Amino acid sequence: MGSTAFTLNARGLRCKRGGAYAAGRAYYERALRALARATAPRQADVATVYHNLGGIEHARGNYPAAEAFAREGLAIRRRQRPPDPLALAADRVALGAILDGQGRDREAARLYRQALPVFERAGDALEIGVTLNNLGALLVRRGRLARAVPLLERAALLKRQALGPCHPDVAVTLHNLACACRRRGEHARAASLFREAVTIFETAPGPKDPRGRACRACAERADR
């Protein structure tokens, strides 16, 4: 990625992490324009910026725009020669999460399952954990609890290894696992997991994660 596009893309990433989504999108769009002006832009770089645009619109809850960007990035990535399996897998998981948010479970699950063996072969603990978490949460919603629980247990373990025990993304998986346990009638375990997730959300450095409020509400109901 050229220096200008790289800088703009990096600023977009920082904006997303800080919740400044409109500014982040503007930086990504400027990065695309910078790539378009390049003599021979790397298509992998173009695909990456589309991936990031999809991610920021997903974070904003703008699913139609997120899906359009994610599909464009995936299409560009598929045309790469030689292909980049890890980048393709990441694109599939990102698109899967967007479809998941729209209730399109079947297609989302297919994308997660396509990506998972790629990450397994690479030994990428974080990406395996993210994918297992997404697939497990989807299975919880569909009532397939016996399959969901071991996926979420492994996801929590891998995320702890990759991110440390007190990262908000670990709390997300603990929350999903708690929901599965509650639906299975394992109320004591569910309550313990909800409390652990709340503790992580509330003690993590940086701005308070809004997901912590929903988790606390679940924990309070579980303790009654």
PyRosetta script that sets phi, psi and omega in degrees:
from pyrosetta import init, pose_from_sequence

init()
pose = pose_from_sequence("MGSTAFTLNARGLRCKRGGAYAAGRAYYERALRALARATAPRQADVATVYHNLGGIEHARGNYPAAEAFAREGLAIRRRQRPPDPLALAADRVALGAILDGQGRDREAARLYRQALPVFERAGDALEIGVTLNNLGALLVRRGRLARAVPLLERAALLKRQALGPCHPDVAVTLHNLACACRRRGEHARAASLFREAVTIFETAPGPKDPRGRACRACAERADR")
pose.set_psi(1, 130.2)
pose.set_omega(1, 177.8)
pose.set_phi(2, -57.9)
pose.set_psi(2, 159.2)
pose.set_omega(2, -173.4)
pose.set_phi(3, -61.3)
pose.set_psi(3, -39.9)
pose.set_omega(3, -179.7)
pose.set_phi(4, -65.8)
pose.set_psi(4, -49.7)
pose.set_omega(4, 179.9)
pose.set_phi(5, -62.4)
pose.set_psi(5, -40.0)
pose.set_omega(5, 179.6)
pose.set_phi(6, -60.4)
pose.set_psi(6, -45.6)
pose.set_omega(6, -179.1)
pose.set_phi(7, -63.8)
pose.set_psi(7, -44.0)
pose.set_omega(7, -179.6)
pose.set_phi(8, -64.8)
pose.set_psi(8, -42.4)
pose.set_omega(8, 178.2)
pose.set_phi(9, -62.9)
pose.set_psi(9, -41.9)
pose.set_omega(9, 178.6)
pose.set_phi(10, -63.0)
pose.set_psi(10, -38.3)
pose.set_omega(10, 177.3)
pose.set_phi(11, -66.5)
pose.set_psi(11, -37.6)
pose.set_omega(11, 175.7)
pose.set_phi(12, -60.6)
pose.set_psi(12, -42.0)
pose.set_omega(12, 178.0)
pose.set_phi(13, -62.1)
pose.set_psi(13, -42.7)
pose.set_omega(13, 178.8)
pose.set_phi(14, -63.9)
pose.set_psi(14, -40.1)
pose.set_omega(14, 178.3)
pose.set_phi(15, -62.8)
pose.set_psi(15, -42.2)
pose.set_omega(15, 179.2)
pose.set_phi(16, -61.5)
pose.set_psi(16, -45.5)
pose.set_omega(16, 179.8)
pose.set_phi(17, -60.4)
pose.set_psi(17, -32.3)
pose.set_omega(17, 179.5)
pose.set_phi(18, -88.4)
pose.set_psi(18, 1.3)
pose.set_omega(18, 178.8)
pose.set_phi(19, 81.2)
pose.set_psi(19, 9.3)
pose.set_omega(19, 178.8)
pose.set_phi(20, -91.1)
pose.set_psi(20, 74.4)
pose.set_omega(20, -168.2)
pose.set_phi(21, -70.1)
pose.set_psi(21, -41.1)
pose.set_omega(21, 180.0)
pose.set_phi(22, -62.8)
pose.set_psi(22, -43.5)
pose.set_omega(22, 178.1)
pose.set_phi(23, -65.0)
pose.set_psi(23, -39.3)
pose.set_omega(23, 178.6)
pose.set_phi(24, -61.7)
pose.set_psi(24, -44.3)
pose.set_omega(24, 178.2)
pose.set_phi(25, -61.4)
pose.set_psi(25, -41.4)
pose.set_omega(25, -179.8)
pose.set_phi(26, -60.7)
pose.set_psi(26, -41.3)
pose.set_omega(26, 177.8)
pose.set_phi(27, -64.1)
pose.set_psi(27, -42.5)
pose.set_omega(27, 179.1)
pose.set_phi(28, -63.1)
pose.set_psi(28, -41.0)
pose.set_omega(28, 178.9)
pose.set_phi(29, -64.3)
pose.set_psi(29, -37.8)
pose.set_omega(29, 175.9)
pose.set_phi(30, -65.8)
pose.set_psi(30, -36.2)
pose.set_omega(30, 176.9)
pose.set_phi(31, -62.8)
pose.set_psi(31, -41.5)
pose.set_omega(31, 176.7)
pose.set_phi(32, -61.3)
pose.set_psi(32, -42.6)
pose.set_omega(32, 179.7)
pose.set_phi(33, -65.1)
pose.set_psi(33, -37.4)
pose.set_omega(33, 178.0)
pose.set_phi(34, -65.1)
pose.set_psi(34, -39.2)
pose.set_omega(34, 177.8)
pose.set_phi(35, -66.4)
pose.set_psi(35, -38.1)
pose.set_omega(35, -179.8)
pose.set_phi(36, -64.8)
pose.set_psi(36, -29.0)
pose.set_omega(36, 179.6)
pose.set_phi(37, -80.4)
pose.set_psi(37, -15.1)
pose.set_omega(37, -177.8)
pose.set_phi(38, -67.5)
pose.set_psi(38, 150.7)
pose.set_omega(38, -178.6)
pose.set_phi(39, -62.2)
pose.set_psi(39, -44.0)
pose.set_omega(39, -179.8)
pose.set_phi(40, -144.3)
pose.set_psi(40, 77.1)
pose.set_omega(40, -177.5)
pose.set_phi(41, -64.6)
pose.set_psi(41, 139.6)
pose.set_omega(41, 174.9)
pose.set_phi(42, -71.7)
pose.set_psi(42, 126.6)
pose.set_omega(42, -178.5)
pose.set_phi(43, -64.4)
pose.set_psi(43, -27.7)
pose.set_omega(43, 176.0)
pose.set_phi(44, -61.3)
pose.set_psi(44, -37.3)
pose.set_omega(44, 179.0)
pose.set_phi(45, -68.5)
pose.set_psi(45, -40.9)
pose.set_omega(45, 177.8)
pose.set_phi(46, -61.7)
pose.set_psi(46, -44.5)
pose.set_omega(46, 179.5)
pose.set_phi(47, -61.5)
pose.set_psi(47, -38.4)
pose.set_omega(47, 179.9)
pose.set_phi(48, -63.8)
pose.set_psi(48, -41.8)
pose.set_omega(48, 179.9)
pose.set_phi(49, -67.4)
pose.set_psi(49, -39.5)
pose.set_omega(49, 175.6)
pose.set_phi(50, -62.4)
pose.set_psi(50, -40.9)
pose.set_omega(50, 175.6)
pose.set_phi(51, -55.6)
pose.set_psi(51, -46.3)
pose.set_omega(51, -178.4)
pose.set_phi(52, -68.3)
pose.set_psi(52, -36.5)
pose.set_omega(52, 174.8)
pose.set_phi(53, -61.9)
pose.set_psi(53, -42.7)
pose.set_omega(53, 176.4)
pose.set_phi(54, -59.9)
pose.set_psi(54, -40.5)
pose.set_omega(54, -179.4)
pose.set_phi(55, -65.3)
pose.set_psi(55, -39.4)
pose.set_omega(55, -177.6)
pose.set_phi(56, -73.0)
pose.set_psi(56, -35.3)
pose.set_omega(56, 176.8)
pose.set_phi(57, -72.3)
pose.set_psi(57, -31.5)
pose.set_omega(57, 173.3)
pose.set_phi(58, -61.7)
pose.set_psi(58, -46.0)
pose.set_omega(58, 179.2)
pose.set_phi(59, -61.1)
pose.set_psi(59, -31.1)
pose.set_omega(59, 179.0)
pose.set_phi(60, -81.1)
pose.set_psi(60, -8.8)
pose.set_omega(60, -177.0)
pose.set_phi(61, 79.9)
pose.set_psi(61, 14.2)
pose.set_omega(61, 178.9)
pose.set_phi(62, -92.8)
pose.set_psi(62, 79.1)
pose.set_omega(62, -170.5)
pose.set_phi(63, -66.5)
pose.set_psi(63, -40.6)
pose.set_omega(63, 178.9)
pose.set_phi(64, -59.9)
pose.set_psi(64, -45.5)
pose.set_omega(64, 178.7)
pose.set_phi(65, -66.1)
pose.set_psi(65, -41.7)
pose.set_omega(65, 179.3)
pose.set_phi(66, -59.4)
pose.set_psi(66, -45.0)
pose.set_omega(66, -179.6)
pose.set_phi(67, -63.5)
pose.set_psi(67, -42.9)
pose.set_omega(67, -179.2)
pose.set_phi(68, -61.2)
pose.set_psi(68, -45.4)
pose.set_omega(68, 179.3)
pose.set_phi(69, -64.9)
pose.set_psi(69, -44.2)
pose.set_omega(69, -177.5)
pose.set_phi(70, -63.9)
pose.set_psi(70, -40.9)
pose.set_omega(70, 179.4)
pose.set_phi(71, -67.3)
pose.set_psi(71, -37.0)
pose.set_omega(71, 178.1)
pose.set_phi(72, -64.8)
pose.set_psi(72, -44.9)
pose.set_omega(72, 178.4)
pose.set_phi(73, -61.9)
pose.set_psi(73, -41.3)
pose.set_omega(73, 179.2)
pose.set_phi(74, -65.4)
pose.set_psi(74, -40.9)
pose.set_omega(74, 179.4)
pose.set_phi(75, -62.8)
pose.set_psi(75, -42.5)
pose.set_omega(75, 178.4)
pose.set_phi(76, -64.2)
pose.set_psi(76, -43.7)
pose.set_omega(76, -178.3)
pose.set_phi(77, -62.7)
pose.set_psi(77, -37.3)
pose.set_omega(77, -179.5)
pose.set_phi(78, -64.9)
pose.set_psi(78, -25.8)
pose.set_omega(78, -178.8)
pose.set_phi(79, -83.4)
pose.set_psi(79, -6.3)
pose.set_omega(79, -178.9)
pose.set_phi(80, -64.6)
pose.set_psi(80, 142.1)
pose.set_omega(80, 173.2)
pose.set_phi(81, -134.9)
pose.set_psi(81, 118.7)
pose.set_omega(81, -0.6)
pose.set_phi(82, -75.5)
pose.set_psi(82, 157.2)
pose.set_omega(82, -179.8)
pose.set_phi(83, -69.6)
pose.set_psi(83, 156.3)
pose.set_omega(83, 176.9)
pose.set_phi(84, -112.6)
pose.set_psi(84, 96.4)
pose.set_omega(84, -172.7)
pose.set_phi(85, -59.6)
pose.set_psi(85, -39.7)
pose.set_omega(85, -178.0)
pose.set_phi(86, -67.6)
pose.set_psi(86, -42.1)
pose.set_omega(86, 178.2)
pose.set_phi(87, -65.6)
pose.set_psi(87, -39.8)
pose.set_omega(87, 176.4)
pose.set_phi(88, -61.3)
pose.set_psi(88, -42.7)
pose.set_omega(88, 179.7)
pose.set_phi(89, -63.2)
pose.set_psi(89, -41.9)
pose.set_omega(89, 178.4)
pose.set_phi(90, -63.0)
pose.set_psi(90, -39.6)
pose.set_omega(90, 176.6)
pose.set_phi(91, -62.1)
pose.set_psi(91, -40.2)
pose.set_omega(91, -179.0)
pose.set_phi(92, -66.0)
pose.set_psi(92, -42.0)
pose.set_omega(92, 178.6)
pose.set_phi(93, -64.5)
pose.set_psi(93, -41.5)
pose.set_omega(93, 179.5)
pose.set_phi(94, -62.7)
pose.set_psi(94, -44.9)
pose.set_omega(94, 177.4)
pose.set_phi(95, -65.1)
pose.set_psi(95, -39.9)
pose.set_omega(95, 178.3)
pose.set_phi(96, -57.8)
pose.set_psi(96, -42.4)
pose.set_omega(96, 179.9)
pose.set_phi(97, -64.1)
pose.set_psi(97, -36.5)
pose.set_omega(97, 178.2)
pose.set_phi(98, -67.0)
pose.set_psi(98, -44.6)
pose.set_omega(98, 177.7)
pose.set_phi(99, -65.9)
pose.set_psi(99, -38.5)
pose.set_omega(99, 176.9)
pose.set_phi(100, -55.6)
pose.set_psi(100, -44.5)
pose.set_omega(100, -179.8)
pose.set_phi(101, -65.2)
pose.set_psi(101, -16.9)
pose.set_omega(101, 177.8)
pose.set_phi(102, -99.5)
pose.set_psi(102, 5.9)
pose.set_omega(102, 180.0)
pose.set_phi(103, 79.0)
pose.set_psi(103, 15.4)
pose.set_omega(103, -179.4)
pose.set_phi(104, -94.9)
pose.set_psi(104, 68.9)
pose.set_omega(104, -168.3)
pose.set_phi(105, -63.3)
pose.set_psi(105, -40.7)
pose.set_omega(105, -173.0)
pose.set_phi(106, -63.8)
pose.set_psi(106, -46.8)
pose.set_omega(106, -179.8)
pose.set_phi(107, -68.6)
pose.set_psi(107, -38.5)
pose.set_omega(107, 178.5)
pose.set_phi(108, -61.6)
pose.set_psi(108, -46.0)
pose.set_omega(108, -179.7)
pose.set_phi(109, -61.8)
pose.set_psi(109, -38.7)
pose.set_omega(109, 179.4)
pose.set_phi(110, -62.3)
pose.set_psi(110, -42.3)
pose.set_omega(110, 179.5)
pose.set_phi(111, -65.8)
pose.set_psi(111, -41.6)
pose.set_omega(111, 177.7)
pose.set_phi(112, -61.2)
pose.set_psi(112, -43.1)
pose.set_omega(112, -177.3)
pose.set_phi(113, -70.6)
pose.set_psi(113, -28.3)
pose.set_omega(113, 174.8)
pose.set_phi(114, -69.7)
pose.set_psi(114, -37.3)
pose.set_omega(114, -176.2)
pose.set_phi(115, -77.5)
pose.set_psi(115, -34.6)
pose.set_omega(115, -170.0)
pose.set_phi(116, -56.7)
pose.set_psi(116, -48.9)
pose.set_omega(116, -179.3)
pose.set_phi(117, -63.8)
pose.set_psi(117, -27.3)
pose.set_omega(117, 176.8)
pose.set_phi(118, -64.8)
pose.set_psi(118, -46.5)
pose.set_omega(118, 178.7)
pose.set_phi(119, -67.4)
pose.set_psi(119, -36.3)
pose.set_omega(119, 178.1)
pose.set_phi(120, -61.0)
pose.set_psi(120, -45.5)
pose.set_omega(120, -179.6)
pose.set_phi(121, -64.0)
pose.set_psi(121, -34.0)
pose.set_omega(121, -179.9)
pose.set_phi(122, -80.2)
pose.set_psi(122, -14.2)
pose.set_omega(122, -178.2)
pose.set_phi(123, 69.1)
pose.set_psi(123, 29.8)
pose.set_omega(123, -177.6)
pose.set_phi(124, -86.8)
pose.set_psi(124, 94.5)
pose.set_omega(124, -172.9)
pose.set_phi(125, -59.0)
pose.set_psi(125, -42.2)
pose.set_omega(125, -176.7)
pose.set_phi(126, -66.5)
pose.set_psi(126, -47.1)
pose.set_omega(126, -178.4)
pose.set_phi(127, -66.8)
pose.set_psi(127, -35.4)
pose.set_omega(127, 174.7)
pose.set_phi(128, -62.1)
pose.set_psi(128, -46.1)
pose.set_omega(128, -179.0)
pose.set_phi(129, -61.7)
pose.set_psi(129, -42.7)
pose.set_omega(129, 178.6)
pose.set_phi(130, -62.2)
pose.set_psi(130, -44.9)
pose.set_omega(130, -177.4)
pose.set_phi(131, -67.4)
pose.set_psi(131, -43.0)
pose.set_omega(131, 177.7)
pose.set_phi(132, -62.7)
pose.set_psi(132, -39.7)
pose.set_omega(132, 177.8)
pose.set_phi(133, -60.9)
pose.set_psi(133, -47.3)
pose.set_omega(133, -178.7)
pose.set_phi(134, -62.4)
pose.set_psi(134, -45.1)
pose.set_omega(134, -179.6)
pose.set_phi(135, -66.7)
pose.set_psi(135, -41.0)
pose.set_omega(135, 179.2)
pose.set_phi(136, -63.3)
pose.set_psi(136, -43.6)
pose.set_omega(136, 179.1)
pose.set_phi(137, -62.7)
pose.set_psi(137, -38.8)
pose.set_omega(137, 177.5)
pose.set_phi(138, -61.9)
pose.set_psi(138, -43.4)
pose.set_omega(138, -179.6)
pose.set_phi(139, -66.6)
pose.set_psi(139, -33.9)
pose.set_omega(139, 175.7)
pose.set_phi(140, -60.3)
pose.set_psi(140, -46.5)
pose.set_omega(140, -179.5)
pose.set_phi(141, -61.5)
pose.set_psi(141, -32.3)
pose.set_omega(141, -180.0)
pose.set_phi(142, -86.0)
pose.set_psi(142, 1.3)
pose.set_omega(142, 177.0)
pose.set_phi(143, 80.3)
pose.set_psi(143, 12.6)
pose.set_omega(143, -178.7)
pose.set_phi(144, -94.7)
pose.set_psi(144, 69.6)
pose.set_omega(144, -167.8)
pose.set_phi(145, -72.9)
pose.set_psi(145, -37.2)
pose.set_omega(145, -179.2)
pose.set_phi(146, -61.5)
pose.set_psi(146, -32.7)
pose.set_omega(146, 177.6)
pose.set_phi(147, -82.9)
pose.set_psi(147, -32.2)
pose.set_omega(147, -174.7)
pose.set_phi(148, -71.5)
pose.set_psi(148, -42.3)
pose.set_omega(148, -171.5)
pose.set_phi(149, -59.3)
pose.set_psi(149, -50.7)
pose.set_omega(149, 179.2)
pose.set_phi(150, -62.8)
pose.set_psi(150, -32.1)
pose.set_omega(150, 176.6)
pose.set_phi(151, -64.3)
pose.set_psi(151, -44.5)
pose.set_omega(151, -178.4)
pose.set_phi(152, -70.9)
pose.set_psi(152, -34.9)
pose.set_omega(152, 176.5)
pose.set_phi(153, -62.4)
pose.set_psi(153, -44.3)
pose.set_omega(153, 179.3)
pose.set_phi(154, -68.1)
pose.set_psi(154, -38.9)
pose.set_omega(154, 178.4)
pose.set_phi(155, -59.2)
pose.set_psi(155, -43.3)
pose.set_omega(155, 179.8)
pose.set_phi(156, -63.0)
pose.set_psi(156, -42.1)
pose.set_omega(156, 179.3)
pose.set_phi(157, -61.8)
pose.set_psi(157, -47.7)
pose.set_omega(157, -177.8)
pose.set_phi(158, -66.9)
pose.set_psi(158, -39.4)
pose.set_omega(158, 178.1)
pose.set_phi(159, -64.8)
pose.set_psi(159, -38.9)
pose.set_omega(159, 176.5)
pose.set_phi(160, -61.1)
pose.set_psi(160, -42.4)
pose.set_omega(160, 179.9)
pose.set_phi(161, -62.7)
pose.set_psi(161, -40.8)
pose.set_omega(161, -174.2)
pose.set_phi(162, -82.5)
pose.set_psi(162, -34.3)
pose.set_omega(162, -170.3)
pose.set_phi(163, -114.5)
pose.set_psi(163, -12.7)
pose.set_omega(163, -172.4)
pose.set_phi(164, 94.5)
pose.set_psi(164, 161.9)
pose.set_omega(164, -171.4)
pose.set_phi(165, -74.9)
pose.set_psi(165, -13.9)
pose.set_omega(165, -172.2)
pose.set_phi(166, -115.5)
pose.set_psi(166, 26.2)
pose.set_omega(166, 180.0)
pose.set_phi(167, -87.3)
pose.set_psi(167, 140.4)
pose.set_omega(167, 179.2)
pose.set_phi(168, -55.4)
pose.set_psi(168, -31.6)
pose.set_omega(168, 179.1)
pose.set_phi(169, -67.8)
pose.set_psi(169, -27.8)
pose.set_omega(169, 172.1)
pose.set_phi(170, -66.3)
pose.set_psi(170, -41.8)
pose.set_omega(170, 179.8)
pose.set_phi(171, -61.9)
pose.set_psi(171, -36.4)
pose.set_omega(171, 178.0)
pose.set_phi(172, -58.6)
pose.set_psi(172, -45.2)
pose.set_omega(172, -179.0)
pose.set_phi(173, -69.6)
pose.set_psi(173, -39.0)
pose.set_omega(173, 176.4)
pose.set_phi(174, -60.8)
pose.set_psi(174, -39.6)
pose.set_omega(174, 177.2)
pose.set_phi(175, -61.9)
pose.set_psi(175, -45.3)
pose.set_omega(175, 179.8)
pose.set_phi(176, -63.5)
pose.set_psi(176, -40.6)
pose.set_omega(176, 177.8)
pose.set_phi(177, -64.4)
pose.set_psi(177, -39.8)
pose.set_omega(177, 177.6)
pose.set_phi(178, -61.9)
pose.set_psi(178, -40.9)
pose.set_omega(178, 178.0)
pose.set_phi(179, -61.2)
pose.set_psi(179, -41.1)
pose.set_omega(179, 178.7)
pose.set_phi(180, -64.5)
pose.set_psi(180, -43.6)
pose.set_omega(180, -179.9)
pose.set_phi(181, -64.1)
pose.set_psi(181, -40.8)
pose.set_omega(181, 179.0)
pose.set_phi(182, -61.0)
pose.set_psi(182, -42.0)
pose.set_omega(182, -179.9)
pose.set_phi(183, -68.7)
pose.set_psi(183, -24.1)
pose.set_omega(183, 176.4)
pose.set_phi(184, -85.4)
pose.set_psi(184, -0.7)
pose.set_omega(184, -179.1)
pose.set_phi(185, 85.2)
pose.set_psi(185, 10.3)
pose.set_omega(185, 180.0)
pose.set_phi(186, -91.1)
pose.set_psi(186, 71.4)
pose.set_omega(186, -167.2)
pose.set_phi(187, -70.1)
pose.set_psi(187, -37.9)
pose.set_omega(187, -179.5)
pose.set_phi(188, -65.3)
pose.set_psi(188, -44.1)
pose.set_omega(188, 179.1)
pose.set_phi(189, -65.6)
pose.set_psi(189, -40.8)
pose.set_omega(189, 179.3)
pose.set_phi(190, -60.0)
pose.set_psi(190, -45.1)
pose.set_omega(190, -179.1)
pose.set_phi(191, -61.9)
pose.set_psi(191, -41.5)
pose.set_omega(191, 179.3)
pose.set_phi(192, -63.4)
pose.set_psi(192, -42.8)
pose.set_omega(192, -180.0)
pose.set_phi(193, -67.1)
pose.set_psi(193, -40.3)
pose.set_omega(193, 177.2)
pose.set_phi(194, -60.9)
pose.set_psi(194, -44.1)
pose.set_omega(194, -179.6)
pose.set_phi(195, -63.6)
pose.set_psi(195, -41.5)
pose.set_omega(195, 178.6)
pose.set_phi(196, -61.9)
pose.set_psi(196, -42.2)
pose.set_omega(196, 179.2)
pose.set_phi(197, -64.2)
pose.set_psi(197, -42.7)
pose.set_omega(197, 179.0)
pose.set_phi(198, -60.7)
pose.set_psi(198, -43.3)
pose.set_omega(198, 179.7)
pose.set_phi(199, -58.8)
pose.set_psi(199, -43.0)
pose.set_omega(199, 179.1)
pose.set_phi(200, -64.3)
pose.set_psi(200, -47.7)
pose.set_omega(200, -179.5)
pose.set_phi(201, -58.0)
pose.set_psi(201, -39.3)
pose.set_omega(201, -172.4)
pose.set_phi(202, -84.2)
pose.set_psi(202, -19.1)
pose.set_omega(202, -178.5)
pose.set_phi(203, -106.4)
pose.set_psi(203, -7.4)
pose.set_omega(203, 179.2)
pose.set_phi(204, -64.4)
pose.set_psi(204, 142.0)
pose.set_omega(204, 178.5)
pose.set_phi(205, -67.4)
pose.set_psi(205, 158.9)
pose.set_omega(205, 178.2)
pose.set_phi(206, 93.1)
pose.set_psi(206, -174.1)
pose.set_omega(206, -179.4)
pose.set_phi(207, -59.5)
pose.set_psi(207, 148.4)
pose.set_omega(207, 178.6)
pose.set_phi(208, -63.3)
pose.set_psi(208, 132.1)
pose.set_omega(208, -179.3)
pose.set_phi(209, -76.7)
pose.set_psi(209, 124.7)
pose.set_omega(209, -178.6)
pose.set_phi(210, -61.4)
pose.set_psi(210, -23.0)
pose.set_omega(210, 178.3)
pose.set_phi(211, -65.6)
pose.set_psi(211, -21.1)
pose.set_omega(211, 179.4)
pose.set_phi(212, -63.3)
pose.set_psi(212, -32.2)
pose.set_omega(212, -179.7)
pose.set_phi(213, -64.7)
pose.set_psi(213, -44.6)
pose.set_omega(213, 179.5)
pose.set_phi(214, -64.3)
pose.set_psi(214, -38.5)
pose.set_omega(214, 179.9)
pose.set_phi(215, -67.0)
pose.set_psi(215, -41.0)
pose.set_omega(215, 178.5)
pose.set_phi(216, -62.5)
pose.set_psi(216, -40.6)
pose.set_omega(216, 178.1)
pose.set_phi(217, -60.0)
pose.set_psi(217, -41.6)
pose.set_omega(217, 177.9)
pose.set_phi(218, -65.3)
pose.set_psi(218, -40.6)
pose.set_omega(218, -179.6)
pose.set_phi(219, -64.2)
pose.set_psi(219, -40.4)
pose.set_omega(219, -180.0)
pose.set_phi(220, -66.8)
pose.set_psi(220, -37.7)
pose.set_omega(220, 176.5)
pose.set_phi(221, -66.8)
pose.set_psi(221, -38.5)
pose.set_omega(221, -178.2)
pose.set_phi(222, -67.6)
pose.set_psi(222, -28.0)
pose.set_omega(222, -177.7)
pose.set_phi(223, -84.5)
pose.set_psi(223, -6.9)
pose.set_omega(223, -176.8)
pose.set_phi(224, -75.7)
pose.dump_pdb("model.pdb")
